Amino acid sequence: MKDRFIAFGFPVSKCAQHKSLFHKLCRKSIIQTWNRKWSFALIVADKRTSPVAQRVMDITNDTEALERLADLLACPNCRNSLVSRNNRSFICLNCYRTFFQDPYAGYFNLCLDKLSSYRPIQQELFRNPVTSFLYERGWRNNFQTMGYPLKEEVRLVTEYFQTYPKEPEVLVDLSCGTGYVTRRLAKTRKYSRIVGIDLSESMLKEAYRRMLLEEGCDPFTLIRANVDSLPLRDNVVDLIYCGAALHCWPKVQDGLAEMYRILKPDALVFATTFISNYSPLISRWNAYRFFTKKELEWLLKSRGFRQVQVQILKSPSILQFVQSAIIRCCK
């Protein structure tokens, strides 16, 4: 048996024992595999017996799941339905755009990337690989200073979704990030199909990596898309969860309109965001748009949502100018 091992997905032979050459190979392999094939550092002795590698093959070869996904998707350019061309791509028969899945990053890219010099800083921050790496390693814990219900979030979501009068089929986690809540909702096994949507490539890669490594987590679909042009058909979604995201959207009105479009009648929305009574002053010096309670209620009702409830959570600090808020509403 050849003396070889796989470090970060890159085979290194025994002959490369020279120190400088070995370090050069390692540095090159880490950069290449992080950006291309492997979205995470995986060290295994044999690729064929790796349970993670086997799970990747099972997910990518599930043609039935791809056909079911095609029933939900619509072209973000012309709104025409998409057709599954093979295991890893969809095509629009109207404008002939083709959308591919990266089998190693794990998500379908259905985003219309427009060439523009303007890139909102609140979006670019979360597209940074450093942010996605730190997000579940301490970044989210900072939300607690504003009263964010980190420990009770999943319970609050599931309790509200249980009030849905029908059997839920499709749940969408909008701006899913690294899939922290998505994985926990998938582990409840109460929803037939779960779709996580985000604009950040690095967040989606991290979400895919964590989904593969999480025990007891059923696989879910990850899609890269813009919130103001969601690649989903009209009236196909039963439930939408959107955690700590509304303040990051450059065009909140367009995002809410898209949410309303894809929801079925009487479908439910559970969202969390941050609000402030000093919104104009804070937003002037901040990359994010913090709304007031009245602004959120008006935005949701103006887009057609009913039974709008905006619950403000108490902050542990009396000097906190920004607070967390929970939004519950239906179509």
Backbone hydrogen bonds, N-H to C=O, Kabsch-Sander energy under -0.5 kcal/mol:
donor,donor_aa,acceptor,acceptor_aa,energy
4,R,2,K,-1.4
5,F,12,V,-0.7
6,I,44,V,-0.8
7,A,5,F,-0.6
7,A,10,F,-1.9
8,F,6,I,-0.6
9,G,42,L,-0.7
10,F,7,A,-1.4
12,V,5,F,-1.4
14,K,3,D,-0.7
16,A,13,S,-1.2
17,Q,15,C,-1.8
22,F,18,H,-3.1
23,H,19,K,-2.4
24,K,20,S,-2.1
25,L,21,L,-2.5
26,C,22,F,-2.5
27,R,23,H,-2.6
28,K,24,K,-2.3
29,S,25,L,-2.7
30,I,26,C,-2.5
31,I,27,R,-2.0
32,Q,28,K,-2.4
33,T,29,S,-2.9
34,W,30,I,-2.0
35,N,31,I,-1.9
36,R,32,Q,-2.1
38,W,33,T,-0.8
39,S,37,K,-0.6
42,L,40,F,-0.8
43,I,41,A,-0.5
44,V,6,I,-0.6
44,V,42,L,-0.6
49,T,46,D,-0.7
50,S,47,K,-0.9
54,Q,50,S,-2.1
55,R,51,P,-1.9
56,V,52,V,-2.1
57,M,53,A,-2.0
58,D,54,Q,-2.1
59,I,55,R,-2.2
60,T,56,V,-2.5
61,N,57,M,-1.8
62,D,59,I,-1.1
63,T,61,N,-1.7
66,L,62,D,-1.3
67,E,63,T,-2.0
68,R,64,E,-2.0
69,L,65,A,-2.0
70,A,66,L,-2.0
71,D,67,E,-1.0
72,L,69,L,-1.7
73,L,69,L,-1.4
74,A,231,P,-1.5
75,C,80,N,-3.7
79,R,75,C,-2.3
82,L,73,L,-1.0
83,V,91,I,-2.5
85,R,83,V,-0.5
85,R,89,S,-1.8
86,N,89,S,-1.2
89,S,86,N,-0.9
90,F,99,F,-2.7
91,I,83,V,-2.5
92,C,97,R,-2.5
93,L,81,S,-0.7
93,L,91,I,-0.6
96,Y,92,C,-1.3
99,F,90,F,-3.1
101,Q,88,R,-2.7
102,D,107,Y,-2.0
106,G,102,D,-2.9
108,F,222,L,-2.4
109,N,100,F,-2.6
110,L,108,F,-1.0
110,L,224,R,-2.1
113,D,111,C,-1.2
114,K,112,L,-0.7
116,S,114,K,-0.8
119,R,117,S,-0.7
123,Q,120,P,-1.0
124,E,120,P,-2.3
125,L,121,I,-2.1
126,F,122,Q,-0.6
127,R,123,Q,-0.7
127,R,124,E,-0.5
128,N,125,L,-1.0
131,T,128,N,-0.6
132,S,128,N,-1.7
133,F,129,P,-2.0
134,L,130,V,-2.0
135,Y,131,T,-1.2
136,E,132,S,-0.5
137,R,134,L,-1.0
139,W,134,L,-2.2
140,R,135,Y,-2.2
142,N,138,G,-0.6
142,N,139,W,-1.3
143,F,140,R,-1.7
144,Q,141,N,-1.2
145,T,142,N,-1.3
146,M,143,F,-1.9
147,G,144,Q,-1.8
148,Y,143,F,-1.8
150,L,148,Y,-2.0
153,E,149,P,-1.1
156,L,152,E,-2.5
157,V,153,E,-2.3
158,T,154,V,-2.6
159,E,155,R,-2.3
160,Y,156,L,-1.8
161,F,157,V,-2.5
162,Q,158,T,-1.4
163,T,160,Y,-1.5
164,Y,161,F,-1.5
171,L,193,R,-2.7
172,V,239,L,-2.6
173,D,195,V,-3.0
174,L,172,V,-0.9
174,L,241,Y,-2.5
175,S,197,I,-1.6
176,C,173,D,-0.7
176,C,197,I,-2.0
179,G,176,C,-1.9
183,R,179,G,-2.4
184,R,180,Y,-1.0
185,L,181,V,-2.4
186,A,182,T,-2.2
187,K,183,R,-1.8
188,T,184,R,-0.6
188,T,185,L,-0.6
189,R,185,L,-0.6
189,R,186,A,-0.8
190,K,185,L,-0.6
192,S,168,P,-0.8
193,R,169,E,-2.4
195,V,171,L,-2.6
196,G,221,T,-3.4
197,I,173,D,-2.6
197,I,195,V,-0.5
198,D,223,I,-2.0
204,L,200,S,-1.8
205,K,201,E,-2.2
206,E,202,S,-2.0
207,A,203,M,-2.4
208,Y,204,L,-2.4
209,R,205,K,-2.4
210,R,206,E,-2.4
211,M,207,A,-2.0
212,L,208,Y,-2.0
213,L,209,R,-1.6
214,E,210,R,-1.5
217,C,214,E,-1.1
218,D,216,G,-0.7
221,T,194,I,-2.1
223,I,196,G,-2.9
224,R,108,F,-3.4
225,A,198,D,-1.3
225,A,223,I,-0.6
229,S,226,N,-1.5
232,L,230,L,-1.3
233,R,72,L,-2.8
235,N,261,R,-2.0
236,V,233,R,-0.6
236,V,262,I,-2.2
237,V,262,I,-2.5
238,D,170,V,-1.8
239,L,170,V,-1.8
240,I,268,L,-1.9
241,Y,172,V,-2.7
242,C,270,F,-2.3
244,A,242,C,-0.5
245,A,272,T,-1.2
246,L,272,T,-0.6
248,C,245,A,-2.5
249,W,245,A,-0.7
249,W,246,L,-0.9
255,G,251,K,-1.9
256,L,252,V,-2.5
257,A,253,Q,-2.0
258,E,254,D,-2.0
259,M,255,G,-2.1
260,Y,256,L,-2.3
261,R,257,A,-1.9
262,I,258,E,-2.0
263,L,259,M,-1.1
264,K,237,V,-2.7
267,A,264,K,-2.0
268,L,238,D,-1.7
269,V,329,C,-2.6
270,F,240,I,-2.7
271,A,327,I,-2.4
272,T,242,C,-2.3
273,T,325,A,-2.0
275,I,323,Q,-3.0
276,S,291,F,-2.0
279,S,276,S,-0.8
282,I,278,Y,-2.6
283,S,279,S,-2.9
284,R,280,P,-1.0
285,W,281,L,-0.7
285,W,282,I,-1.0
286,N,283,S,-0.8
289,R,247,H,-2.0
290,F,288,Y,-0.7
291,F,274,F,-0.7
291,F,289,R,-0.6
296,L,292,T,-2.1
297,E,293,K,-2.2
298,W,294,K,-2.3
299,L,295,E,-2.7
300,L,296,L,-2.3
301,K,297,E,-2.3
302,S,298,W,-2.5
303,R,299,L,-0.9
304,G,301,K,-1.4
305,F,300,L,-2.0
306,R,330,C,-3.4
309,Q,328,R,-2.6
311,Q,309,Q,-0.6
311,Q,326,I,-3.0
312,I,310,V,-0.6
313,L,324,S,-2.6
317,S,145,T,-0.5
320,Q,317,S,-1.1
323,Q,275,I,-2.8
324,S,146,M,-1.8
325,A,273,T,-2.5
326,I,311,Q,-2.8
327,I,271,A,-3.7
328,R,309,Q,-2.4
329,C,269,V,-1.8
330,C,306,R,-2.2
331,K,267,A,-2.0
